Amino acid sequence: MKQQILRLVIRWFVCSFGLWATAGLFSQDITDGSSVGVIIIAGGILAIINSVIRPLVVVLSMPAILFSLGFFMIIINGLMVLLVSKLYTPLKISGFGMAMFAGMVIGLVNYLVSTLVEDKVSK
């Protein structure tokens, strides 16, 4: 139980950091993203959505993921970010393209953090 909570907190941090980085790069396309409170709450919602809804969407879209050699995951990540912006209205994302880009940034940050955490655990 303790490890699951730690994993959720790490996901929350990663999602918040990815949203913050994307909002910093594209402040005209992600409004109210400069507010720390908005980013933290949106990151928490995204972490919960990625833990609950995303696995179901991935399983249901497995044929598209296999057919596209995994590139459909970019669309799924964008849909999850867009869902957060629809559920949490203070975070406004200009369109699906920006949501896909934010999903890619969050995925990259997640990969880097996962690599660093696994290196620390394996030593």
N, C-alpha and C positions, 0 to 999 in steps of 0.2 A: 504494500500500500504506500509506504514511504517513497519507494522508488518511482511509482507511478505519478505521485504528486511532484516529485523532483523533475520528472520527464515533462510534465505539463508546464511547470514553471519555466523550464528551459525553452520549450516551444513558444511560450508566451513572450519571453525575452527575444527570441529569434524573430518571431512575427512582428513584434513592435519595432525592433531594430530595422528590419527590412522595409516596413512601412515608413519609418522615419527617413531612411536613406533615399527611398523613392520620392518621398515628399520634398526632401531637400534638393534632389536633382531636378524635379519637375513640379515646382511650386505652383505654376499656373494651371496644371492639370489635376492636382490633388489639393483641394482647398480645405482649410482648417486642419491641414496635416502638420502645420508647424506647432500647434498646441500640444504640449507634452501629455496632458490629460487625455486628449482625443486619441493620440497615438497609443497610449497604454491601454485604454479601454478597447479600442479597435483591435489591437494585438491580442488581447485576451479573448475577444469574441472569435477572432480568426483561429487562434489555437484550439478553441473548443470545437469550432466547425471542422478544422482539419483532423481532429481526433474522432469526431462522431460521424459527420456527413461524408467527408472526402473518401474514406475507405469504401463506403457503399457505392459512391459514384464511380470509383475506380473499378470495382468489381463489375458493375453493370456496363461499363464502357470498355471492358477488356478487349473485345474484338477490334474496336477503333484504335486502341493503344497499340495492339500487336500489328495491325495493318499499317499504321503510320510509323512504326519502329520507335514508339515512345513519344513522338512529338505531340500527340494528343494530350499528354500530361500538361503541356503549357496551357492549353485551353482549359483544362480542369482547374489548374491553379488560378487562372484568370477568373473563372466562374466563382471560385470560392472567395476571392478578393471582392468581386462585384457583389456577391451575396452579403458580405460584411458591410459594404457601403449602403446597401439597400436596407439592412436591418438596423444599422447604427447611423442615423441620418446626419450627425455632425461631421462625419467623414464623407466627403464628396469626391468621387472620382469621375473624370470627364467622360470616359467611355470605356468600351470593352478592351480596346488596344492598350490603354494605360493600365487597366486592371491586369491584362496579360503580362505587361512589362513588370508591374509590381510583383506579380506571382513569380516571375523569373528571378527578380532580385531576392525575394524571400527564399526561393529555392536555393539560390547560390549561397546566401548567408547560412541557411540551414545545413547545406553540404559542408561549408567551411567549419561551422561550429561542431557538427557531428564528427568530422575528422579530428578536430582538436580534442574533443572530449574522449573519443575512442583511443587516441594516442595516450592520453593521460591515464585512462583506465587500464590499458594493456601493459603499461610499464610497471 
